[in-house]
Amino acid sequence: MDFKRFKLLAPVFGGLLLLPLADQVLGLSGQFSSTENRTASQVPRLNFPHVKTFIKQFDQYYKENFGWRNALFYGYSRWKLNILGESPLPEKVVIGKNGWFYLGNSYNRVMDQHRGLLPLSADSARYIAQHLARRQAELARQNSRLYVLIAPDSHTIYPENLPDRLQPASGTTRLDILGQAVKNTTVPFVDLRDTLLTARHERFVYHQTDTHWNDIGSMIGSAALLNRVRQNYPNLPLLQLSDFKIEKQRGGGGDLVTMLTVQQERKDKVFYAVTPTPQAKATQTASVPNPASGFASSRFKGNGTGKLLFIGDSFSHSMMPFLAAYFRESYFVRASRIDPALVATERPDVVVFEVVERNLNYLGSM
């Protein structure tokens, strides 16, 4: 009896072992695509005599690409999220209250930052402030004026929806410390926290299932930035709410729930589509490949005055429709530093460098 059972189970067990290989060859689970926010690793090349390096690289590649991996994660994600109420990727995505999701510690230890476990020292803040002042002076010699814009994390604007165990620390924050240091310089430092904390009482200003602000938050941030720039360039047009049409639509799933493969099941409760009226709409004149970031740069012509060079991260992308019309020309570039050669070529009147709050350290090398 035991031998017969063995004869029956052996082929089944062997088949299970071959299933990953069969999937890689035949693509049996092709309908389950990876939604993780990472760059897929490629098959490493074997270069003698570096066999150990190849084995290590191949091990990493196989862990990320073995057959049925995406299908297994699809099921695992739902079991963890819907049955256990836990995040399948706790270091990447934190499940909050009331349908909110937050970026986890995999991204520059953002949770630790907000819990006060990674404070910014006064010396570090002073170094960053001095570096910004040097960049400001360099740009001034090229007849360009620098503005530094900080896009707050959702953890800052909606802290009440963070899990109880991950509530932010009270008291002075990293951004507070840096802002205080920058006050000892003449660098225009646009901190949007108070503006967005006030605006959130009327409308949602961030996505619940995404790392970014929504169109309302982006529009309000753009207006605050323009108001600061207008202190030096009063001829710039004023961004007004009447310049845009605001529509409430059905919500979608953002990048955080996409990482968990539940974007069709967990969606924003409120979604706004904000579009410029004809008089506030700029014309995109070019899309320029940018191999360094992987995101194309964009040129616009608008109805305003002056020339804008906007350098920023993913938060800057949604600001293009709200800013471009208020300048004569504008150029939006995804980058983490200001390239002096680019400034020399573009010769902008205004240079805006935007960075999200969790990446304040980038300002020390921008």
N, C-alpha and C positions, 0 to 999 in steps of 0.2 A: 504493500500500500504506500509506504513512504517512498519507495523507488518510483512508483508511478506518479506520485505527486511531484517528485523532483523532476521527472521527465517533462511534466506539464509546466512547472514553474520556470525551469531553466530557460526555455525559449522566450517566455514572457519577460523575464529579467534581462535577457540579452537584448530583446527588442527595445526595452526601456533605455538601456545604455546607448543604443544606437539612435534613439530619437533625436538628440541634439545634433548629431552629425547629419541625419536625414533632413532636419529642418534647415541647416546651413546650406546644404546642397540644393534642396528642392523648394525652399522658401515656404514651408507649410504654414507658418504663423505670420505670413507677410502682412495680414490685416492689423497686427498689433505693432505699431511703429513706436520707436522710442520718443518720449516727450520730455526727457530729462534735459535740464539746461546745462549741457556739457558738450565739448567737442569730441566726436567719436574717434577712438584710437584706430590706427591703421595697422595692418599686418606688418610686424617688424621684419627687417632684413637680417639674414644671418651673415655676419662678417667675421671670418676667422682672423685672429684667435679669440674673439670676444664672445665665446659661447655662453658664458654665465650671464652676460648682459642680455643676450638674445633670449635666454630662458626666462629671465625676469620680465622682459618686455612682452614676451609672448603670453606669459601667465596673466599679466594685466590685460592684454588684449582679449584673451579668451574669457576672462571674468566679465568683461563688458559686452561680449558679443556671442556667447554660446547660444546654441539653438534653443528656442522657446523662452529665452530670457524675458523678452518683452511681454509675452503672454503670461508667464508666471508672475511678473511684477504687476500686471493688470489685475490679476486675482488677489495677490497679496495686498495690494494697495487698498482694495475695497474691504478686505477682511480687517485690516488694521484700522481703517478710517470709519467704516460703518458699523462694525461689530465691536471693536475694542475702543473706538473713539480716540485713537492715537495716530500720530503722523507716521506714514510709512517711511518718510525721509526727514527725521527730526532735526538733523543738522542743516537741512536746506529749507524746510517749510515747517513753521510752527502753527498749530491750530489754535485760534483764539476763540473768543466768545461771540455770540450773535452773528455767526456766519463770516467772521473775519479770519484771514490768514495773514501771516507775517513771515518775512524773510528770516532765516535762521543763521546760526553762527558760521556756516560755511562761507559766508560772504563778509569777510573782514571782521569777523567776530561781532556782528552787529548787535546780537542780544547781550553779549557781555558789555559792550559799550553802553547800552542803555540801562543796564543794571548797575552801572558804576564800577564794574570789575576791571575796566581798562581805561583808567582816567588819563586825561591829557595833562602832562606836566606843564608848569609855568614856563620852564625852559624851552620845551618843544613848541609851545604856543608862541613864545617870543621869536624863536627861530623862523617859524612859518610866517609870522607877521613881517619880519625883516626881509624875508625872501620875497614876499608879495610887494613890499616897498621897492625892492631892487627892480623887480619886473615892471612895476609902475614907472620907475624912472627911465628904464630902457625904452619902454613904449612911448613915453613922453618925448624922448629925443627923436622918435619917428613920427611925431605929431599925432599919436594915437592915445586915447584915454582908456585906462583899464577899469573895469567893474568886475567884482567877484560876487557871484550869486550862489547861495547855498539852498539846495532843494531839501527840505526836511524829510526824514524817514517817516513812514506811516506810524512807526512806533511812537513818534513824538506827537503827532497830530491826533491819533486815536489810541492813547495808552490804556484807556479803560477797558478795551476789548482784548488786551493781552491776557494770557493765562495768569491766574493768581500767583503761581510759583515763579513767574517771570516778570513781575511788575517792575517798572523802571525805578531807579533810585531817586529819592528826593534830593533837592539841593542843586548845587552847581553842576552843569553838564559840560561835556567836552566842547560843545559849540559856544557855551557861555564863556569858557576860559579863553578860547581863541578869539571870540568877538571882543573881549576886554583887551586882549593884546593888540588887536588891529586898531583899536581906538587910539593907540599911541602913534599911529601913522596917518597918512592922508589917503589911504586906499579906500575907495568906496566899497563897502562891505554890505551886501544886500541879504539880510537874514529874514526869511519869509515866515518864521514861526508864528509870530503874533498875528500877522495878516491872515494866515490860513486857519489858525485857531479861532479867530473871530468869524471867518466866513463859514466854517463848518456848522455853525448854528442855524444857517439858512438852507444849505445844501451839502450833500456829500462832496468832498473835495479830493478824495482818494478812492481808488478801487478797493473793494473788499477782498478780492481774490487775486490781486496783482501787486507787484512791488511798486507801482508808480501812482502818481496822482492822475485823476481823470481830467476830462476836458475843462471842467469848471475850475479845478485847482490850477491847471496849466494856464488858463486865461487870467485868473486872479494873480498868479505869480508873474505873468508877463506884464500885467498892468502895473504891479508894484515896481518891477524893474524899470519900465519906461518912465514912471514917475520920478525915479531916482536919476535916470539919465537926463531927463528934462530940466533938472536943476542946473546942469551945465550946458544943455542944448535946448533952450526954451522954444525954439522954432519947431521942434518935433511935434507932430500931432498927438493929441491926448487919446489914449485908448478908453473907450466908453462901452458900457454894457450894451447900449443900443447899436453898436457896430456889429453885434453878433446875434444869431438866431439860436435859441436854446430849445432843444427838444428832448423830452423824456422818452426813453425807449426801453425795450426789454433788455435786461442785462445779459452779459456773456460771461464766460469763464476766462480768467486772466492767467498770467504766466505761472503763478504759484500752484493753482489747481491743475494746470496743464502738466507741471512736473509730476504730479501725483496721478495723472491720467484720468482725472474726474472732472474735466472741464465742461462736460455735457451735463453733469449732475449737480455740481456746485457752482452757482453763478452769482454775480452781483445782484443784490436786491434792487438797486437803483443804478441806472445808466443814463448818462447825458451825452447827447451829440450836439456839439457847438460848432456852428459854421459861420464864417464871416459873411456879412452882407456885401454886395458888389463894391461899395466904396471902400471897404476895409479888406479887400482881397488882393493879395500880391500875385504876380505872375512868375512861376518857376521858369527860369531860362536855361538851366543846365543841371544835370546830375553827373557828378564827377566821381569816378572810381577812387576808393580810398583803401588800398590793400592793407595798410597798417591796422585799421580797425575792422575792416570787413564790411563797413557801412558807407554807402556812397555819400559824398558831400553834396549840398544843394545850394544853388544860386537863385536869387529872386530879384525882381524889380518891383518897387512899390511906389506909393504916391507921396511918401514923406521926404525927408531931407537927410543928408549924411549917408555914410557907408558903415555898415555893421559887419564885424567878423565875430561870429558866435562859436565858441569852442566849448564842448560839453560832453556829457555822458548820455545815457538813454533818456533821461528826463528832458533833455534839450530837444529831442525829436518832436514832441508834441507841442513845443512852443513856437515852431516855425510858422504855423498858420496865424498865430496871434501877434507876431512881432514884425514879420517881413514887410507888411504893408506900410509901416510907419517910418520906414527908411527908404531912401532912393535906391540903394542897393544893399543886399545882405548876402552873406555866405556862411552857411552852417556846416561845421566840421565836427565829426565825432573823434575826440582825442582826449588824452589825459595830460597834455602839456601844450604850451604855446610854442610854436615853431617860429623862431625869429625870421627865417627865410620866407615863410608864408606871409608874415606881417609885412616884410619888405616888399613882397610882390603885390599884395592886396592894397596896402596903404589905406587902412580903414581909419575912420574918425573915432569909432567906438569899438573896443575889444571887450567882449564879455566872456569870462571864464566861469562856467557852471560846474558844480560838483555836488553830488548827493551827500547828505550829512554823514553817513557811515564811512565815507572816503575822505574825510578832512585831511588825512595825512598826505593825500595827493598834492595838496597845495604847497607842500614843502619842496616839491620838485617840478612844479608845473612851469 
